[in-house]
């Protein structure tokens, strides 16, 4: 998990918090293919993840936004969840 905090887990109501104005969430109806030069590690950094261990940052992102535990790689489909944020 990211060094900045301990993630509360898969059942935490992340979307509900984002809907209330706390944090980011994706628009499930507007997922788009990222550009060919899209750098997911820098994208993770921009939304607040500690990227000193990229695999842990990816794992934390997937746990938080995709509700998938123990996965430290991003598929092409996963990358769509970075764009756009609301």
Wavefront OBJ file of the C-alpha trace (Angstrom):
o trace
v 0.000 0.000 0.000
v 1.153 3.579 -0.434
v 3.570 4.866 2.189
v 1.404 7.910 2.907
v -1.415 6.049 4.643
v -3.034 2.708 5.324
v -5.903 2.091 2.887
v -9.191 1.256 4.668
v -10.020 -1.464 2.165
v -12.343 -2.641 -0.539
v -15.630 -2.034 1.336
v -14.944 1.616 2.153
v -17.480 3.942 0.401
v -14.977 5.793 -1.804
v -17.505 6.828 -4.468
v -19.904 8.170 -1.852
v -17.139 10.379 -0.451
v -16.193 11.606 -3.927
v -19.852 12.399 -4.656
v -19.828 14.528 -1.491
v -16.777 16.442 -2.777
v -13.997 14.537 -1.022
v -11.535 12.969 -3.452
v -11.735 11.886 -7.074
v -13.881 9.383 -8.897
v -14.281 8.397 -12.525
v -17.329 8.855 -14.724
v -18.287 5.273 -15.606
v -20.370 6.535 -18.545
v -17.460 8.428 -20.067
v -14.454 6.089 -19.954
v -12.054 6.846 -22.778
v -8.940 5.282 -24.213
v -5.875 7.155 -22.903
v -3.440 8.622 -25.432
v -0.635 6.310 -26.642
v 1.988 8.174 -24.592
v -0.088 8.125 -21.375
v 2.153 7.509 -18.375
v 0.179 5.726 -15.682
v 2.904 6.118 -13.060
v 2.912 9.902 -13.445
v -0.894 9.866 -13.444
v -0.800 8.035 -10.117
v 1.581 10.671 -8.786
v -0.708 13.481 -9.944
v -3.651 12.068 -8.024
v -1.615 11.683 -4.844
v -0.025 8.248 -4.839
v 3.513 7.645 -3.611
v 5.202 6.191 -6.700
v 8.479 5.217 -5.048
v 7.229 1.619 -5.379
v 5.138 1.659 -8.582
v 3.700 -1.831 -8.098
v 2.355 -0.871 -4.657
v 0.905 2.359 -6.053
v -0.859 0.404 -8.810
v -2.139 -2.122 -6.284
v -3.531 0.664 -4.082
v -5.168 2.371 -7.092
v -6.846 -0.863 -8.189
v -8.045 -1.589 -4.661
v -9.482 1.917 -4.292
v -11.061 2.491 -7.716
v -11.484 -0.935 -9.318
v -12.153 -2.905 -6.118
v -9.551 -5.510 -7.064
v -7.174 -6.733 -4.387
v -3.632 -8.038 -4.904
v -3.205 -6.887 -8.493
v -0.141 -4.758 -9.247
v -0.353 -4.429 -13.021
v -2.650 -2.268 -15.134
v -4.446 -3.619 -18.172
v -5.436 -1.395 -21.095
v -8.984 -1.463 -19.729
v -7.794 -0.378 -16.240
v -6.045 2.646 -17.744
v -9.410 3.999 -18.899
v -10.298 4.664 -15.254
v -7.764 7.493 -15.120
v -9.616 9.568 -17.750
v -11.741 11.593 -17.092
v -11.964 12.439 -13.431
v -14.788 14.406 -11.945
l 1 2 3 4 5 6 7 8 9 10 11 12 13 14 15 16 17 18 19 20 21 22 23 24 25 26 27 28 29 30 31 32 33 34 35 36 37 38 39 40 41 42 43 44 45 46 47 48 49 50 51 52 53 54 55 56 57 58 59 60 61 62 63 64 65 66 67 68 69 70 71 72 73 74 75 76 77 78 79 80 81 82 83 84 85 86
